[in-house]
Amino acid sequence: MTFAGTFIVEDSLQADDQKLKYKIRLPWYRSLPLSSVTNLEVGLDGVPVDSKNLRVELNGKILSLEEFEPLWDEYWFVQDNATILIEGHPALGDAVEVRTRINLRSPYIMVAPDQPLITNTDVTTTFPVKGAN
């Protein structure tokens, strides 16, 4: 069970010359350690964003995807939004199609011996482009 309908925060996209950012919510029913994020992919208008240009702002930190793995004692709470930051994005028109895919490992639901449940949420939405404040 994932919460795809509330995963991407509506009207949260902002863009300037250096970066594009938008907010997502944890697509799960309870808080998870940051190490539960096993994969995050973003695409803009059908073009995948290189992971080296992708960061996540959460809990007052800006993290690369690799930095999530050891954070088993820090949590993404269900009421907290994370901000996806994309640097070096292409020129955008009045609207942009954003695809966001996240895989989460649930450390407390085992589907086999030594194998936790991994959920996949994959949502595509079209945002109007607004200037950053």
Long-range contacts (C-beta under 8 A, 24 or more apart in sequence): 1-29, 1-119, 2-27, 2-28, 2-104, 2-119, 2-120, 2-121, 3-27, 3-28, 3-29, 3-121, 4-121, 4-122, 4-123, 7-100, 7-102, 7-121, 7-123, 8-98, 8-100, 8-123, 8-125, 9-81, 10-125, 11-127, 11-128, 12-81, 12-127, 13-96, 13-98, 13-127, 13-128, 13-129, 13-130, 14-130, 14-131, 14-132, 14-133, 15-89, 15-92, 15-96, 15-129, 15-130, 15-131, 15-132, 16-131, 16-132, 18-87, 19-85, 19-86, 19-87, 19-89, 19-132, 20-44, 20-85, 20-86, 20-89, 20-92, 20-96, 21-57, 21-83, 21-84, 21-85, 21-86, 21-132, 22-83, 22-84, 22-98, 22-127, 23-81, 23-82, 23-83, 23-84, 24-81, 24-82, 24-83, 24-84, 24-100, 24-102, 25-78, 25-81, 25-82, 26-76, 26-77, 26-78, 26-80, 26-82, 26-104, 27-102, 27-104, 27-119, 27-121, 28-78, 28-104, 28-106, 28-119, 29-78, 30-78, 31-75, 31-76, 31-77, 31-78, 32-75, 32-76, 32-104, 32-106, 32-107, 33-71, 33-72, 33-73, 33-74, 33-75, 33-76, 33-107, 34-58, 34-59, 34-63, 34-68, 34-71, 34-72, 34-74, 34-75, 34-76, 35-68, 35-69, 35-70, 35-71, 35-72, 35-105, 36-76, 36-104, 36-105, 36-106, 36-107, 37-65, 37-68, 37-76, 37-102, 37-103, 37-104, 38-103, 38-104, 38-105, 38-118, 39-65, 39-101, 39-102, 39-103, 40-65, 40-84, 40-100, 40-101, 40-102, 40-103, 41-99, 41-100, 41-101, 41-102, 42-84, 42-86, 42-98, 42-99, 42-100, 42-101, 43-97, 43-98, 43-99, 43-124, 44-86, 44-89, 44-90, 44-92, 44-96, 44-97, 44-98, 45-90, 45-96, 45-97, 46-97, 46-99, 47-90, 49-86, 49-89, 53-86, 53-87, 53-88, 53-89, 54-84, 54-85, 54-86, 55-84, 55-85, 55-87, 56-82, 56-83, 56-84, 56-85, 57-82, 57-83, 57-85, 58-82, 58-83, 92-129, 93-129, 94-128, 94-129, 95-126, 95-127, 95-128, 95-129, 96-126, 96-127, 96-129, 97-124, 97-125, 97-126, 98-124, 98-125, 98-126, 98-127, 99-123, 99-124, 100-124
